[in-house]
Amino acid sequence: MGILINETTKEERRLIVEEAIGNISGSCDGCMAGLAEMYEDYIDGKREIRDINMEFRAGYISGEETFRSCCEKN
């Protein structure tokens, strides 16, 4: 099984994300659910996972906030 959108079903993509970051539906502090939101476009077949990761990394390197962890304090 590949990981590209055209090689997977929506359920397979959901499993790929769950396996990569942990159980996305239940976390005692809610952080996994927040992280999983970042990958919803991949799960829905809109954007490849590599593109999401590249955007996140570019924002991290440039100092621009592209994803705010739910674990961060306000």
C-alpha positions as CSV (number, residue, x, y, z in Angstrom):
1,M,0.0,0.0,0.0
2,G,1.3,3.5,-0.9
3,I,0.4,6.7,0.9
4,L,-0.5,8.9,-2.1
5,I,-4.1,10.0,-2.4
6,N,-4.6,8.1,-5.7
7,E,-3.2,4.9,-4.1
8,T,-5.5,4.9,-1.0
9,T,-9.0,5.2,0.1
10,K,-10.2,7.7,2.7
11,E,-10.3,5.0,5.4
12,E,-6.7,3.9,4.5
13,R,-5.5,7.6,4.7
14,R,-7.2,7.9,8.1
15,L,-5.4,4.8,9.3
16,I,-2.1,6.1,8.0
17,V,-2.5,9.3,10.0
18,E,-3.6,7.4,13.1
19,E,-0.6,5.1,12.9
20,A,1.7,8.0,12.4
21,I,0.5,10.3,15.2
22,G,-1.4,7.9,17.5
23,N,-5.1,7.5,18.2
24,I,-6.6,10.7,16.7
25,S,-10.1,10.2,18.2
26,G,-9.2,10.0,21.8
27,S,-6.5,11.7,23.8
28,C,-6.6,12.8,27.4
29,D,-5.3,16.3,26.7
30,G,-6.8,16.7,23.2
31,C,-3.5,17.3,21.4
32,M,-3.8,14.4,19.0
33,A,-7.2,15.7,17.8
34,G,-5.6,19.1,17.2
35,L,-2.7,17.5,15.3
36,A,-5.1,15.4,13.3
37,E,-6.9,18.5,12.1
38,M,-3.7,19.5,10.3
39,Y,-4.0,16.3,8.2
40,E,-7.8,16.5,7.4
41,D,-7.1,17.7,3.8
42,Y,-5.0,14.6,3.3
43,I,-7.6,12.3,4.8
44,D,-10.3,14.0,2.6
45,G,-8.1,13.5,-0.5
46,K,-7.5,17.3,-1.1
47,R,-3.7,17.6,-0.4
48,E,-0.9,15.1,-0.2
49,I,0.7,14.5,3.2
50,R,4.1,15.7,2.0
51,D,2.6,19.1,1.0
52,I,1.0,19.5,4.4
53,N,4.3,18.6,6.1
54,M,6.3,21.0,3.9
55,E,3.9,23.8,4.7
56,F,4.2,23.1,8.4
57,R,8.0,22.9,8.2
58,A,8.2,26.1,6.2
59,G,6.1,28.0,8.8
60,Y,8.2,26.6,11.6
61,I,11.5,27.6,10.0
62,S,10.3,31.1,9.0
63,G,8.7,31.6,12.4
64,E,5.3,32.0,11.0
65,E,2.6,30.1,12.9
66,T,0.9,27.7,10.5
67,F,-0.4,25.3,13.2
68,R,-0.9,26.1,16.8
69,S,-0.8,23.1,19.1
70,C,-3.7,22.8,21.5
71,C,-1.1,22.1,24.2
72,E,0.3,25.6,23.9
73,K,-0.9,28.0,26.6
74,N,-2.7,31.2,25.5
